[in-house]
Amino acid sequence: MRKRSIKDAPWYPHAVAACIAVVLYIVLSRFDSVLKCIGAFIGFFRPVIFGCILAYIINPLSRWFNKKVFRKIKTDTRRDIISNLTTFIVVIAFLVFSMMVLIPQLIDSVQTFSKNFDGYVASLNDVMGRISIAGHRLDIESLMGSSQDIMNAVFEFLGDNMNNILDISANAGKSVAHWLIAFVLSIYLLAEKKKIKAAASRLLRAVFRKDVYDEVCVFLRKCDDIFNRYIVFNLIDSFIIGIMNAIFMNILGMEYSGLVSFVVGITNLIPTVGPAIGAVIGAFVLFMVHPSHALIFLIFTLIVQIIDAYMLKPRLFGNTFGVSGLLLLIGVIVGGSMFGVPGVLLSFPGVAILDMIYNTYLLPWLEKRRG
């Protein structure tokens, strides 16, 4: 007589449910501690995670070089190596060029602000005096003092908070080191992407049945297609916006066109709120030198964003998402509240994937179950 399995015992499902309930209660009651533990554990793999993200972002450019530029090379291995090498040369060249444009103008803008600080205070005081409320002049100079007073206050603050500043500098240096390691790691990941894909496919085949494996592969391909289109089209859109901004500022002879255009292009990557952030930063930089240029810049940015929203983005993205604007806006708000900047950046593809899951899988399953 064969012994009964413990799973066949009548008390087994109740015991499993009780264990799950206890674990869930402990996790929810100490949720902050659990999140800290998870964050600490993930922190050990931070360079690896960053490397995977960089490799995934760069991969569409490598794939474009492979299929379009070097398609005449017959050997797959040689074509992959040349495509990956060209991709990283282009990325490094872009970063170096951006730093060559950005850093000198950033230093120049800070020096200009410090030199002309007293003049800015006097002009602001004069403007506030003209719009004084009930005949009372707002003495901004007495409130803010001179540039020398500001510098003394800054040096005093630095002296009192040197330990915190050193800690922040050390963390910043650690972050830079992590990104450098991640960049090097992304090179290896991109070179080994076919092997990684084959290993992942083998693991999925071992875990799932044949029919389930096919469905999982279809789902992953759809998710990958959504993310790739979002990354590529968003980068193209931001590049176009930055170029338009640079051309406009150079035509009108505005200062710091490279710095402001770079900031506008980068912030345009952030859905919904990004253009407003770029407009505020750019207007502040221009206001330090020429206030009228700041006003013209804001008007131009508003016009460009209208063109981008109603002409450029629809042509680039097309029906990539197929999701209503209301859901995308809700995704930006919820994603930003839960995960900060990464949640905002990934809100569009995240909402698109959730919408795809609902319409392609969940809703047909519910309808079939009811019918």
PyMOL commands that set and color helices and strands:
alter all, ss='L'
color gray80, all
select helices_A, chain A and resi 6-8+12-29+31-44+46-69+76-115+117-130+140-144+147-160+162-191+193-207+210-251+257-267+274-289+291-317+325-339+341-345+347-370
alter helices_A, ss='H'
color red, helices_A
deselect
rebuild
show_as cartoon
